[in-house]
């Protein structure tokens, strides 16, 4: 009965998603799936990575809209994307921000290449990760930073330093004027490793204070996860701990190279590292898990980097459903899926960087 209950809920959360859409294609989407919008801005940035639902109407933010960050520029060079798009559920798209690497209010080693680490605070501040390169190649990747934007899309401050080193994805626990931002980092010793695996990936918790008039201020940074496998990759730039999602005080981590989901207990309060966390699940349907989110019903949703599948996992670690989210390319669906957002009453939003689109399953 428990398995059936989870399965029934997940039918409303995940589905088979359409193949890649090219200009001129007229292939219909599967039943229940709709294309929301293209994520490509006027400057041609591609490779949508980050996805976050806007929780408040403030400035140029609108509650219920979605922000999408682009990792590549118009020449398709990884780690050089500078734009964040605002997309309404009806498909209306405007550019929320285009960030100038030469005019930042604080340090961001290497410049700007916007990652999957994208969150919006309830009081209107936007925080996005940067893992920049100069030429799209991993040997030029630098530590980057977290960029803080105001509600009209202007960068107002940066967070950088030794514990922020290649911020790759993030999750937010927001209580209003206080919040906890969980960030996975993939550049600790990675470039120096020259393609060899190094076990230095981390997950940090950044405790913040802010208000509608006070920019986010760091109260503390704590390493709560460490020892994750990571390496540079000629196609993916870098592979390491990617998606993070919080559920009932436990932080779930997509441990990509080890093909597992780790669970870090007491993530909001712990003062030390849990290493790679306890094992939630590994193998089976997993195949290089990348993006990850926790649905409102507590189910952990992740997407594979090697075959475009989406996997649904119970908090007990049971892989209860797998679906094809992207089946294009060679091999099918490889490297297409990152940002996910499950919205109660609406469905599952996801970005597809094979088609540079935002999609929705209802």
N, C-alpha and C positions, 0 to 999 in steps of 0.2 A: 504493500500500500504506500509506503514512504517513497519508494522508487517511482511509482505511478504518479504520485502527487507532484514530485519534482519534474517528471517528464511532461506533465500537462502544463505546468507553469512555463516550462522552457519552450514549448511550442509557441507560446505567445511572445517569446523573447528572441529566438533565433530562427532563421530560415535559409533556404538556398538562395543565394544572391546572384544577380545577373552577371554575365561575362563582361569583360572590358568593353567600354563604348568608345568608338572612334568617330571622328567627324564623318558624317554621311551614313553611319550605321542606323538601321531602323529595326533592329532586333528587339522585340518586346521584352519587358522585364517579367520575371515569374510572378505568379499570383501573390499578392500581398506585399510586393517589393516595389518601391518607387525611387526614382532618381530625384534627389532634392535639387542639386545644383552643381555646376562646375566650380572648382575651387581655384581656378587659374585667374590671377589678377591681370591688370593692364600691362604690368612689366614682364609677364610671362613666367613668373615663378611657378614651379611644379613640385611634386612629391609632398602632398599634404600628410603631415604627421600628427600634430596635436589636435585634440578636439575637446572642447569644454562648453557646457551649457551655461549661458549667462543667467545668474540667479536674481538679478535686480535690474530695474530700469533706472539708469543714471548716466548722464552725459550722452555718449553715443552707444551705450549698452542698452539692450532691451530684454527684459526678462523673457526667457523662452527661446531667444535666438541662440545661435551657436557660433563660437569662434573656432577658426581653423588656422593653424600655422603651417607655413610652407618651408621645407628643408632645403630645396634646390632652387637655383636661379633659373632664368630663362634659357640658359645654355645647358641646363640639366647637370650642373656641378653640385655635388653633395656638400652640405655645410656652408652654403652661400645664400640660402633663401632668407628674405628680409620682411616678408609680408604676413599679416594676419587678416583674414577675411571674416566679415560678419554675414552670416547666412540666416535668413528667416525661415521658419518651417514651410512657408509657401514658395520658397526658392528664390526670393529676392536677395541679391548679393550686393554688398558694398564693401569697400576696403576700410577696415578698421584702423590699420597701421601699416606704414612702410618705414622701417627703421634704418637710419643712416649710421653705418658703423663708424664713420668719421666724426660723428657728433653725438657721443654718448655722455651722460652726466657723471660717469664713474668708470672704473676699469672693467674691461671684458676681454681678457687675453685672447688675441686672435681675431676678434671681430664678431660678426653675426652670422649664424646659421641656425635657424629656429627649429627646435626639436619637438618631440612628442610631449615634453614637459610643459603643459599649458593649463592654467587654472585661473578662475575668476573669483575673487573674494566677494562676500556679501556686501561689503561697503564700497565696492566699485573699482578696486585695484585689480590689475591683470598681471600675472607673473608667468613668464615664458622662459624656457631654457634656450641656451645658445651653445652649440658645439661646432665651432667654425673651422673652415679650411680656407686656404688661399686659392686652391686649384681643383677642389673636389676630390683630392687624394688623401689617403689616411696618413701619409707621412708628414703632411702639413697641418694635421689636426692639432688644435690647441685647447687649453682648459676651458675657455669660454666663461660663462657666468649665468646668473639668473637676471633677467631684465624685468624691471617693474614699470608698468605703464599706468597712466591715469585713465579715467573713464572716457577720454576723448582720443586715446591712442598715442599719447606722447610719452616717451620714456623719461621717467623722473629720477630713477636711481638704479644702481646695479648691485648685486650681491656676488662677490667673488672671493677666492681664497683657496687654501690648500684642500679643504674638505669639499669644495665645489669644483669638480674636475671632470668635465664632460657630462653635464646634466642631460640625461637621456629620456626620462619620463618622470611623472610626478603624480601624487594624489594629495587631496586636501581634506582636512577635518577643520571645519570653520564654525566657530562659536560666536561670530560677530566681531568684537574687538580683539579677540584672541583667536589664533588659528595655528594649526600644525601642518606644515608642508613636508611631505615625504618625497625625497628625490633619489633616483638611482643614478650612479656615476660610473662611467665606462672607460675613463682615460687614465686610471692610476697604473702607470707602468706599461700601458698598452702599446703606445707608439714605439717606445724603446724595445718592446718585445719583438717587433718586426714580423708580425704574423704568427708568432708562437703564443700559446695560451699562457696567460699570467693570472694568478688567482688573487687579484687585488681589487675587484669591483666592490663597490660599497652602496649602502642605502643609508641616507641620513635623514634625521628629523630636524626641521628648522622651526623653532617656536617663535611666532610673530605676534606683535601687538600693532594695531592700526585703528583708524576710525575713518569716517568719511572725509575728514580734514587733515588727518595725520597719516603720512606715508608709512607703509609697513616698516617696522623696525625689528631687527633680530634680537631676541632675548637670549637665545642659546642655540647651538648646533650640536647634535648628538649623533654619533655613528651607532645605528641600531642593527646594521647588517654589514657583513664584511666577508672577504674570501671568495667572492663570486668569480667564476671563470670569465675571461674576456680576451679578445684578440682583435687585431685589425683584419679587414677582409676586403679584397679588391672590388667586390660587387656591393657589399652592404656598408662599406666604410669601416664600421666597427660592430662587433657582436659582443654583447655582455648582458648583465641584468637589465631588463627593459621595463615592462609594465608593472606598475604597483597599484594596489587597490586595498582600501580599508573596509573591513567588515567586522562589527562587534568587537572592536579593539585589537583585532589581528590584522597585520599587514601581509598581504599576499604578494609574492614577487615572482615574475616570470623569469626564471633562471635559464636563459636561452640556450647557452652552450651545453648545459648539463641536462637539457630536455626535461625539466621538472618545474613544479610550482612549489616554492618554499613558503612557510608560514612563520612570521615573526610575532610571537605573542606579546601582549602588553605594550604594543607599539607606541601608544600615546604617553606612557609613563616611564618606560624602561630607561635606565641610565647607562646601559652598557650594550655591547654588540651581542646579538644572538647568532653570530656567524652567518651561515647561509639559511638559518631558520630550520625548523623541523620540516620534514617532507610531508607535503599535502598529497601530491600525486606525481607520478613520473611515467614516461613511456606511453604505452597504449596508443591513444589517438594523438598525443602531443608530438609535434615535430618542429622544434625551434620556436617555442612560444614567444611572442613579441608583445603586442598590446594586451592590456588586461584591465578589467573593471569589475566591480562588485555590483550586481543588480540590487534593486531595493528589496527583493525577496531573499537576499543573502547568497544567491548562487554566484559563483565566480565564473566570469566569461573571459576567455583568452583566444588569441588568434595565432595560427602557425605561420612562421616565416618561410617554411620550405614547401608548403603545398596549399596555402590559401584556405585551410579549414578553420572553422570556429569551433571551440570546444566549451561545453558547459560542465561545471564541476560543482558538486555539493560541498558544503562546509566540512563534511566528513571525508572528502577526498574522492568521492565516486564520480568518475567521468560518465555522465548520464546521457550526453547527446553530442553528436558531431554533425556539422553541416558544411557544405561547400559555400564559401563566401566569395571566392574569386577563382575561376578555373582557366584563366587565360595565361599565355606565355609558355615558356619552356624552362623548367618544368611548370605545369599548370599551377597558377596562383602564387608562385614564389615571390616573396618580398612585397606583397601588395597591400597588406593590412596592418595598421598601427592603432590610431585613435578610435576608441569606442565610448559611447555614452548611452546608457539605458535610461529612458525617461518614462516614469510611471504614467500610464494612460495614453502614451503616444507610441512607444516602440523603441527599437534599437537603432540609433544613428551610428554610422561608421564611415570613416574616410577610406577611400580606395586609391592608392597612389599609382596603380596601374592605369587607371582611367582618369585620375585627377578629379574625383567627384566625391560629393557627400551623398550617402544613400540612407534610406530608411526602410526598415521592415515593420509592418503593423500587424 
